[in-house]
Amino acid sequence: MPMISFSGETYEGQFWKQILEGRKTQTCRKPRKRPIKKGDKLYLYWKVRMRKTWKPIHFIGEALCTEVERRKYGDFALDDDFARRDGFHDALELQQWFGDPLESAEEEYDVIHFK
């Protein structure tokens, strides 16, 4: 039962709000030593390393992992629809978060889909 911590805020709002509203349905993470798998129950937290009293929410909720796909950054860095599913306004904002797609095109990420 893997735990995922979120801490971001984008033009679309804080990630925890987007998750609760059903707008953020995936997250991109560097591959783990013990990978998350389809069917895993995920425990979603907001800024897990920060004291509970310093933030508006701690435990976002449980989610079901519906799919995990290994993708190179260059494969999704210019995709606006992908960026919106990940909580960004568009691909440009995603690039500001992850970095220059020309420099990092070959970096691999696990795209974790959840509901």
C-alpha positions, 0 to 999 in steps of 0.5 A, a space after each residue: 500500500 504505497 504512499 505518495 506525497 504531493 506538495 505542488 501548486 500550479 496555475 490550476 491550484 494546489 494539487 491536493 484540491 485538484 485531487 479532491 475535485 477529480 481534476 488531477 488523475 495522475 502523477 509523474 514520479 521517478 521509478 521506485 525501487 519497489 514500483 507501484 502497480 496497477 491495482 495498488 491502494 494508494 495513500 495520498 498525503 499533502 506535504 508529508 514532511 511538514 507538521 500537520 499544524 502548518 498546513 490546511 490538510 494532511 491526508 488527502 485520501 485513498 486512491 486506486 492505481 488504475 495504470 502505471 506506464 513508463 514514459 520518457 519526458 520527451 514523450 509527454 513534455 509537449 502534450 497539453 492534455 497530459 499536462 492537464 491530467 497531471 494538474 498543470 494548466 498546459 505543457 509550458 507550465 509542466 515544463 517549468 516544473 520538470 525542466 527543459 524537454 531538450 535537456 531531459 528528453 530521455 529521462 524516464 518517469 512512471 506515470 501513475 494513474 489513479 482514481 
